[in-house]
């Protein structure tokens, strides 16, 4: 059975660490390059002791060099849009982990990110990488934009309601609570244990950079003008995102119809779990997996649908989703090396 060579740019990040964990058990992927400017020359086991006595342990970390990556790899996971663009020029397939290629409109990207786009010519060909929505396009892609973690938790929660036209035009409100790993691995005073512990704080309310990709995708799925107000918060835990979504229902849509839509819509997607009535998502029940657990409630008086989702931000929201996209791009089943059950307690 054919094996594929993959490379990882940014092996020292939390997403990089999770990708290493997943690739280590992948039966058809061989990690040929792992890069980190800070840790070049060290083995992966030296920078990540959890990899000791695995097949990845002795791989030497190198600085990112695009010509070498293109020669050594069939596909590269890249969080650096400049590296991504250079690899595309060299005809190498990429799963891009940055926000740079998620938005189709260059002007929207530049408005929200307050910077010019370095490689706008690739925006038209990029596929937004949620397998439940774009699997067939991802299979043909040479560039897949891995979605944001918060966006994944919102879009998957709304998916059946948008596809079956259960919502009316208007504003959706989404509120997310995430583990500290969502803020990244760089040393930063607000993310120190004593700053996070026994507290809860919002992050960039009304201006979070993942907001426009949510708007883009919900408008495309719902085929109507919809907006979103999004506020994330950081929890003093390691990983996970719990999101509550409030969406305006079309007049006359009853809860039974909504539940039926979610049961039918999720049935064909192995990672989407619609929970029984009265059972609600918990972060511990999705830890380390690709699952998205969903529950809902209809407020008849307000005419609103409340949706609650739980995902693991590092697996479903980042590295695991990136690996699912790579599986598809390389012609493999989407769930290879992604069939783990949650780690509990």
C-alpha positions as CSV (number, residue, x, y, z in Angstrom):
1,X,0.0,0.0,0.0
2,X,1.4,3.4,-1.0
3,X,2.9,5.6,1.6
4,X,3.1,9.4,1.4
5,X,5.8,11.8,2.6
6,X,4.6,14.8,4.6
7,X,6.3,17.7,6.2
8,X,5.4,19.9,9.1
9,X,6.4,23.6,9.4
10,X,6.2,24.8,13.0
11,X,6.8,21.6,14.9
12,X,7.1,23.5,18.2
13,X,3.6,24.9,18.2
14,X,0.6,23.3,20.0
15,X,-1.0,22.5,16.6
16,X,2.4,21.0,15.5
17,X,2.6,18.9,18.6
18,X,-0.9,17.5,18.0
19,X,-0.1,16.8,14.4
20,X,3.0,14.9,15.5
21,X,0.9,12.8,17.9
22,X,-1.5,11.9,15.1
23,X,1.0,11.3,12.3
24,X,3.0,9.0,14.6
25,X,0.2,6.5,14.4
26,X,-0.8,7.0,10.7
27,X,-0.2,3.8,8.7
28,X,0.4,5.5,5.4
29,X,2.2,8.8,6.2
30,X,5.9,9.2,6.7
31,X,7.1,12.4,8.3
32,X,10.2,13.4,6.4
33,X,10.6,17.0,7.5
34,X,9.7,18.8,10.8
35,X,10.8,22.4,10.9
36,X,11.4,25.0,13.7
37,X,13.7,28.0,13.5
38,X,14.2,27.9,17.3
39,X,14.9,24.1,17.6
40,X,16.8,23.3,14.4
41,X,19.4,20.6,14.9
42,X,17.6,18.9,17.8
43,X,15.6,15.6,17.6
44,X,11.9,15.7,17.9
45,X,12.2,13.7,21.1
46,X,14.5,16.4,22.5
47,X,11.9,19.1,22.0
48,X,8.9,16.9,22.7
49,X,9.6,14.2,25.2
50,X,6.2,12.6,24.6
51,X,7.6,11.3,21.3
52,X,10.3,9.2,22.9
53,X,10.4,5.6,21.6
54,X,8.1,6.4,18.8
55,X,9.1,6.3,15.1
56,X,9.4,10.1,15.1
57,X,11.7,10.3,18.0
58,X,15.0,10.6,16.2
59,X,13.9,12.8,13.3
60,X,16.2,15.9,13.2
61,X,14.3,19.2,13.3
62,X,15.5,21.6,10.6
63,X,14.9,25.2,9.6
64,X,12.2,25.7,7.0
65,X,13.6,25.7,3.5
66,X,11.0,25.5,0.8
67,X,13.0,23.8,-1.9
68,X,14.0,21.1,0.5
69,X,10.4,20.7,1.7
70,X,9.1,20.4,-1.9
71,X,11.7,17.8,-2.8
72,X,11.2,15.7,0.3
73,X,7.4,15.9,0.7
74,X,4.2,15.0,-1.1
75,X,2.3,17.4,1.1
76,X,3.2,19.9,3.7
77,X,1.3,21.3,6.8
78,X,2.2,25.0,6.9
79,X,1.2,27.8,9.3
80,X,3.3,30.3,7.3
81,X,1.5,31.9,4.3
82,X,4.8,32.9,2.6
83,X,6.1,29.3,2.9
84,X,2.7,28.1,1.6
85,X,3.0,30.3,-1.5
86,X,6.5,29.2,-2.2
87,X,5.6,25.5,-1.9
88,X,2.7,26.1,-4.3
89,X,5.1,27.6,-6.8
90,X,7.1,24.4,-6.5
91,X,4.0,22.3,-7.2
92,X,3.7,20.9,-3.7
93,X,0.3,20.3,-2.0
94,X,-0.3,22.2,1.2
95,X,-2.7,22.3,4.1
96,X,-2.4,25.8,5.3
97,X,-2.9,26.3,9.0
98,X,-2.9,30.1,9.0
99,X,-5.9,32.5,8.4
100,X,-4.4,33.8,5.2
101,X,-6.3,31.7,2.7
102,X,-9.6,31.1,4.5
103,X,-11.3,34.3,3.2
104,X,-12.1,34.5,-0.5
105,X,-12.2,38.3,-0.6
106,X,-8.8,39.9,-0.4
107,X,-10.4,43.2,0.8
108,X,-12.2,41.5,3.7
109,X,-8.9,39.8,4.8
110,X,-7.1,43.1,4.7
111,X,-9.9,44.9,6.6
112,X,-9.9,42.4,9.5
113,X,-6.2,41.7,9.7
114,X,-5.0,45.2,9.1
115,X,-2.3,44.1,6.7
116,X,-2.0,43.5,3.0
117,X,-2.4,40.0,1.7
118,X,1.0,38.5,0.6
119,X,-0.4,35.9,-2.0
120,X,-3.9,36.9,-3.2
121,X,-3.5,35.0,-6.5
122,X,-4.2,31.7,-4.6
123,X,-7.4,32.7,-3.0
124,X,-9.7,31.6,-5.9
125,X,-8.3,28.1,-5.9
126,X,-8.3,27.6,-2.2
127,X,-10.8,25.1,-0.6
128,X,-12.1,25.8,2.8
129,X,-11.3,22.6,4.8
130,X,-14.3,21.3,6.6
131,X,-14.6,17.7,5.3
132,X,-18.4,17.4,6.1
133,X,-19.0,20.3,3.7
134,X,-16.3,20.3,1.0
135,X,-14.9,16.7,0.9
136,X,-15.2,16.4,-2.9
137,X,-13.4,19.7,-3.5
138,X,-10.7,18.9,-0.9
139,X,-9.9,15.7,-2.8
140,X,-9.0,17.7,-5.9
141,X,-7.3,20.6,-4.1
142,X,-3.6,21.5,-4.0
143,X,-4.3,24.1,-1.3
144,X,-6.7,23.6,1.5
145,X,-7.2,26.3,4.1
146,X,-7.6,24.7,7.5
147,X,-10.5,26.5,9.3
148,X,-10.2,28.3,12.6
149,X,-11.1,26.3,15.7
150,X,-13.9,28.7,16.8
151,X,-15.2,28.8,13.3
152,X,-15.4,25.0,13.2
153,X,-17.4,24.9,16.4
154,X,-19.9,27.5,15.0
155,X,-20.2,26.3,11.4
156,X,-20.7,22.6,12.4
157,X,-23.3,23.6,15.0
158,X,-25.3,25.5,12.4
159,X,-24.9,23.1,9.5
160,X,-28.3,21.3,9.3
161,X,-30.2,24.5,10.1
162,X,-28.5,26.4,7.3
163,X,-28.7,23.6,4.7
164,X,-32.4,23.0,5.3
165,X,-33.3,26.7,5.4
166,X,-34.6,26.7,9.0
167,X,-33.2,30.1,9.8
168,X,-34.3,33.6,8.7
169,X,-32.1,36.4,7.6
170,X,-30.6,38.3,10.5
171,X,-27.9,38.2,13.2
172,X,-26.6,35.1,14.9
173,X,-24.9,35.4,18.3
174,X,-22.1,33.0,19.2
175,X,-20.3,32.8,22.5
176,X,-17.3,30.4,22.9
177,X,-15.3,29.3,25.9
178,X,-11.9,27.8,25.0
179,X,-8.9,26.2,26.8
180,X,-5.7,28.2,27.0
181,X,-4.0,26.3,24.2
182,X,-6.3,28.2,21.8
183,X,-4.2,31.3,22.6
184,X,-1.1,29.6,21.3
185,X,2.2,28.5,22.9
186,X,4.2,31.8,22.8
187,X,5.2,33.2,26.2
188,X,2.7,35.9,27.0
189,X,1.9,37.5,30.4
190,X,-2.0,37.2,30.1
191,X,-1.6,33.4,29.4
192,X,0.5,32.5,32.4
193,X,-1.1,30.1,34.9
194,X,-1.6,32.7,37.7
195,X,-3.2,35.1,35.2
196,X,-5.7,32.5,33.9
197,X,-6.4,30.3,36.9
198,X,-9.6,30.8,38.8
199,X,-10.8,33.4,36.2
200,X,-12.5,33.8,32.9
201,X,-12.0,36.6,30.4
202,X,-13.2,37.6,26.9
203,X,-10.9,37.9,23.9
204,X,-11.4,40.5,21.2
205,X,-15.2,40.8,21.5
206,X,-16.6,42.0,18.2
207,X,-13.2,42.0,16.5
208,X,-11.9,38.5,16.6
209,X,-10.1,37.6,13.4
210,X,-12.2,34.4,12.8
211,X,-15.5,36.3,12.6
212,X,-15.3,37.0,8.9
213,X,-14.8,33.4,7.9
214,X,-17.8,32.5,10.0
215,X,-19.9,35.1,8.1
216,X,-18.5,33.9,4.8
217,X,-19.4,30.3,5.4
218,X,-22.8,30.7,7.0
219,X,-23.9,33.0,4.1
220,X,-22.7,30.5,1.6
221,X,-24.4,27.6,3.3
222,X,-27.6,29.5,4.1
223,X,-27.9,31.3,0.8
224,X,-29.0,34.5,2.5
225,X,-27.7,37.6,4.1
226,X,-26.7,36.7,7.7
227,X,-24.4,38.4,10.2
228,X,-22.7,37.1,13.3
229,X,-21.8,38.6,16.7
230,X,-19.0,36.5,18.1
231,X,-17.3,36.7,21.5
232,X,-14.7,34.1,22.6
233,X,-13.4,33.6,26.2
234,X,-10.4,31.8,27.6
235,X,-10.9,29.2,30.3
236,X,-8.1,28.0,32.7
237,X,-8.0,24.6,31.2
238,X,-5.7,23.1,28.5
239,X,-8.0,22.3,25.6
240,X,-11.5,22.3,24.3
241,X,-14.1,24.8,23.0
242,X,-17.7,25.0,24.2
243,X,-19.8,27.2,22.0
244,X,-23.4,28.5,22.5
245,X,-25.1,29.8,19.4
246,X,-28.4,31.8,19.2
247,X,-30.0,31.9,15.8
248,X,-33.3,33.3,14.6
249,X,-35.7,30.7,13.3
250,X,-38.1,31.1,10.4
251,X,-41.7,31.6,11.5
252,X,-43.5,28.3,12.1
253,X,-40.5,26.1,12.4
254,X,-41.1,23.7,15.4
255,X,-38.6,22.0,17.6
256,X,-39.5,18.6,16.3
257,X,-38.7,19.6,12.8
258,X,-35.3,21.0,13.9
259,X,-34.4,17.9,15.8
260,X,-35.4,15.7,12.8
261,X,-33.1,17.9,10.6
262,X,-30.2,17.5,12.9
263,X,-30.7,13.7,13.4
264,X,-30.8,13.2,9.6
265,X,-28.1,15.6,8.8
266,X,-25.6,14.2,11.3
267,X,-26.3,10.6,10.6
268,X,-24.0,10.3,7.6
269,X,-21.1,12.1,9.3
270,X,-19.2,9.9,11.7
271,X,-17.7,12.8,13.7
272,X,-20.9,14.8,14.2
273,X,-22.9,13.6,17.3
274,X,-26.4,14.9,17.9
275,X,-27.1,14.3,21.6
276,X,-30.4,13.0,23.0
277,X,-32.8,15.6,24.4
278,X,-31.7,16.6,27.9
279,X,-28.1,15.6,27.3
280,X,-25.6,18.5,26.8
281,X,-22.1,18.6,25.3
282,X,-19.1,18.4,27.7
283,X,-15.5,19.1,26.8
284,X,-14.2,15.9,28.4
285,X,-16.4,13.9,26.0
286,X,-14.5,15.0,22.9
287,X,-11.0,15.4,24.3
288,X,-8.3,14.3,21.8
289,X,-10.9,13.4,19.0
290,X,-12.5,14.7,15.9
291,X,-16.0,14.6,17.4
292,X,-18.3,17.6,17.5
293,X,-21.1,17.0,20.1
294,X,-24.2,19.1,19.6
295,X,-27.5,19.7,21.5
296,X,-30.2,22.3,20.9
297,X,-33.3,24.0,22.3
298,X,-36.0,26.0,20.6
299,X,-37.4,29.1,22.4
300,X,-40.9,29.4,20.9
301,X,-41.6,32.8,22.5
302,X,-38.4,34.4,21.3
303,X,-38.4,32.5,18.0
304,X,-34.8,31.5,18.6
305,X,-32.8,28.3,18.2
306,X,-30.1,27.7,20.8
307,X,-27.3,25.3,19.7
308,X,-24.5,24.1,22.0
309,X,-21.4,22.5,20.6
310,X,-18.2,21.0,22.0
311,X,-15.0,20.2,20.2
312,X,-11.4,19.6,21.0
313,X,-9.7,22.8,19.6
314,X,-6.4,21.1,19.0
315,X,-7.7,18.0,17.3
316,X,-11.1,18.7,15.6
317,X,-10.4,22.5,15.5
318,X,-6.9,22.3,14.2
319,X,-4.4,19.4,13.8
320,X,-7.0,16.6,13.4
321,X,-8.9,18.5,10.8
322,X,-5.7,19.3,9.0
323,X,-4.9,15.6,8.9
324,X,-8.4,14.8,7.6
325,X,-7.9,17.3,4.8
326,X,-4.5,15.7,4.0
327,X,-6.0,12.3,3.9
328,X,-8.5,13.5,1.3
329,X,-6.0,15.4,-0.7
330,X,-3.8,12.3,-0.9
331,X,-6.7,10.0,-2.0
332,X,-7.1,8.2,1.3
333,X,-10.2,7.7,3.5
334,X,-10.8,10.8,5.5
335,X,-10.7,9.1,8.9
336,X,-7.4,7.2,8.8
337,X,-5.5,7.8,12.1
338,X,-8.6,9.8,13.3
339,X,-10.7,7.0,14.9
340,X,-9.7,7.5,18.5
341,X,-12.3,7.5,21.3
342,X,-12.2,10.4,23.8
343,X,-9.7,10.3,26.6
344,X,-11.7,10.2,29.8
345,X,-11.8,11.0,32.7
